[in-house]
Amino acid sequence: MKTLKNLLLSAIWVMANNHLVVAQVDKDVLLDNLSRQIAKLDDEKFKSISKDILRKISECPSPDDFAKLDLESQNWLHQNFDNFGGNVKIGEAFSKLKEVRSDGDGYEILCESFWCRLNGKPFDLGKSVESIGIYWLEHDSPEIKFAPEGRGKVDWIWQLEVIIRPHGVLHVGIDTKTRRFLCYERMVGVYYPEGETLERIYAEIVQDPIRAGIHIGKGRIGRIEK
């Protein structure tokens, strides 16, 4: 009986792993086809861009600096890469990638590809999609609803940047039962802040009337324990 159980478990494990392999193969094919479609889109946009805007975009240190461009250049980028570049096939392909949640994600990826095209740099669509996925994993509100001590309900209210990892976010909330701060990081888990982390919360949240708001500023309910 034990042998039969082990065989069944082994069969389930093999089936599950085969499914993962097939899913990865399907994704690789999707990314490969999408890369070619994006490359064609880049060629089309390159033919229509003015020399002045081309120069300004190509001189940006990275696509992250596009927000610093003049209004004309930013308008050109949005007109050409919003709504998945106006390309239905590209939009359909992006919709099959769970990491890409919005037109804004597609816009960032297409802008990065075009910047690489202008500067003669290789563009890795897989890494770009993975980066978008990490962004959402970091920024999504924690699923943890109750504090580890006392099981008080947690209100996740603030986000602070964590610079030691890509798109890193420190989620800060309030344990409504103990009125203590509670933190969550994707790579760490949930914890009550101490030391430098707690000092940072007081410096960047508590002492900022706008960020503190009604939660811990004027009109707060109860006192936040340090």
C-alpha positions in Angstrom: 0.0 0.0 0.0 2.8 2.3 0.9 4.5 1.5 -2.4 1.3 2.4 -4.3 1.1 5.7 -2.4 4.6 6.5 -3.3 4.1 5.7 -6.9 1.0 8.0 -7.0 2.9 10.8 -5.4 5.8 10.4 -7.8 3.3 10.4 -10.8 1.7 13.6 -9.5 5.1 15.2 -9.0 6.2 14.3 -12.6 2.9 15.6 -14.0 3.2 18.9 -12.1 6.8 19.4 -13.2 6.0 18.5 -16.8 3.2 21.1 -16.7 5.7 23.7 -15.5 8.2 22.8 -18.3 5.5 23.1 -20.9 4.3 26.4 -19.5 7.9 27.7 -19.6 8.4 26.5 -23.2 5.1 28.2 -24.1 6.3 31.4 -22.5 9.7 31.3 -24.2 8.0 30.9 -27.6 5.6 33.8 -26.7 8.6 36.0 -25.7 10.5 35.1 -28.8 7.6 36.0 -31.1 6.9 39.2 -29.1 10.6 40.2 -29.4 10.4 40.0 -33.2 7.2 42.0 -33.2 8.6 44.7 -31.0 11.8 44.9 -33.2 9.5 45.5 -36.2 7.7 48.2 -34.3 11.0 49.9 -33.4 12.0 49.9 -37.1 8.6 51.5 -38.0 8.9 54.2 -35.3 12.6 54.9 -36.2 11.5 55.8 -39.7 8.9 58.4 -38.5 10.9 60.1 -35.7 12.4 63.6 -36.3 16.1 64.0 -36.0 15.7 66.4 -33.1 13.6 64.1 -31.0 15.7 61.1 -31.9 18.8 62.9 -30.6 17.1 63.9 -27.3 15.8 60.4 -26.6 19.1 58.6 -27.6 21.0 61.0 -25.3 19.1 60.0 -22.2 21.3 57.9 -19.9 18.5 55.4 -19.6 14.8 55.0 -20.3 14.2 55.9 -16.6 15.2 59.4 -17.6 12.5 59.9 -20.2 10.4 61.8 -17.6 13.1 64.5 -17.8 12.7 65.0 -21.5 11.0 68.1 -23.0 7.2 68.0 -23.5 7.5 67.5 -27.3 9.7 64.4 -26.9 7.5 62.9 -24.1 4.4 63.5 -26.3 6.1 61.6 -29.2 6.8 58.7 -26.9 3.3 58.5 -25.6 1.7 58.9 -29.0 3.9 56.1 -30.4 4.1 53.6 -27.5 0.9 54.1 -25.4 -1.7 51.4 -26.0 1.0 48.9 -26.9 2.2 51.0 -29.8 -1.2 50.8 -31.5 -0.2 47.2 -32.4 -3.1 44.7 -31.7 -0.8 41.6 -31.9 1.7 43.1 -29.4 -1.2 44.0 -27.1 -2.6 40.5 -27.3 0.8 39.0 -26.6 1.3 41.3 -23.5 -2.1 40.2 -22.2 -0.8 36.6 -22.0 2.0 37.6 -19.7 0.9 37.7 -16.0 3.7 40.1 -15.2 2.3 42.8 -17.5 -0.8 44.2 -15.8 -1.4 47.5 -17.7 -0.8 49.6 -20.7 1.7 51.5 -18.6 3.8 48.3 -18.2 3.7 47.8 -21.9 4.7 51.4 -22.5 7.8 51.1 -20.2 8.9 47.9 -22.0 8.4 49.4 -25.5 10.2 52.6 -24.5 13.2 50.5 -23.2 13.3 48.5 -26.4 13.3 51.7 -28.5 16.0 53.3 -26.4 18.2 50.2 -26.9 17.5 50.3 -30.6 18.6 54.0 -30.8 21.8 53.3 -28.8 22.8 50.0 -30.4 22.3 48.1 -27.2 20.8 44.5 -26.9 17.3 44.4 -25.5 16.4 41.5 -23.3 12.6 41.2 -23.3 12.6 38.4 -20.7 14.5 40.5 -18.2 12.3 43.5 -18.8 9.2 41.5 -18.2 10.8 39.9 -15.1 11.6 43.3 -13.8 8.0 44.4 -14.2 6.9 41.3 -12.4 9.2 42.1 -9.5 7.9 45.6 -9.3 4.3 44.4 -8.8 5.4 41.7 -6.3 7.2 44.4 -4.2 4.4 47.0 -4.5 1.3 44.8 -4.0 -0.3 45.3 -0.6 0.7 42.4 1.7 -1.9 39.7 2.0 -1.3 39.5 5.7 -4.4 40.8 7.4 -3.6 40.1 11.1 -0.6 40.9 13.3 1.6 38.0 14.5 1.1 39.1 18.2 -2.4 39.4 19.5 -3.9 38.9 16.0 -5.0 42.5 15.7 -6.2 43.6 12.3 -3.5 45.3 10.2 -4.0 48.5 8.1 -1.2 48.7 5.5 -1.0 52.4 4.8 2.5 53.5 3.7 5.3 52.4 1.4 9.0 53.4 1.8 11.7 52.7 -0.8 14.2 50.0 -0.2 17.3 50.8 -2.3 19.2 47.5 -1.7 17.1 45.5 -4.1 15.3 46.4 -7.4 11.9 48.0 -6.9 12.3 47.3 -3.2 9.4 48.4 -1.0 9.0 48.5 2.8 5.3 48.3 3.6 4.4 50.0 6.9 1.1 49.5 8.6 -0.5 49.7 12.0 -1.5 46.9 14.3 -4.9 48.2 15.2 -5.0 46.2 18.4 -1.7 47.2 20.0 -1.4 50.5 18.0 2.2 49.5 17.0 3.8 49.9 13.7 4.2 46.7 11.6 6.4 46.2 8.6 6.5 43.8 5.7 9.1 43.1 3.1 8.8 40.6 0.3 12.3 39.1 1.0 11.9 39.3 4.8 8.3 38.8 5.8 6.3 40.6 8.5 8.0 42.1 11.6 7.7 44.8 14.3 10.3 47.5 13.4 13.2 48.3 15.7 16.3 50.4 15.6 17.1 52.2 12.3 13.9 51.0 10.6 11.7 52.4 13.4 13.7 55.7 13.4 13.2 55.9 9.6 9.4 55.5 10.1 9.3 58.3 12.6 11.5 60.5 10.4 9.7 59.9 7.1 6.1 59.2 8.2 5.4 60.4 11.7 7.1 63.8 11.3 5.5 64.4 7.9 2.0 65.8 8.5 0.9 64.9 5.0 2.0 61.3 5.2 0.9 60.9 8.8 -2.5 62.2 8.0 -5.4 61.2 10.2 -3.7 57.8 10.9 -1.1 59.1 13.3 -1.3 62.9 13.0 -4.0 65.3 14.2 -7.2 63.5 14.9 -5.6 60.0 15.3 -7.3 57.3 17.2 -5.1 56.3 20.1 -1.4 56.6 20.5 1.1 54.8 18.3 3.5 52.8 20.4 7.2 53.3 19.7 
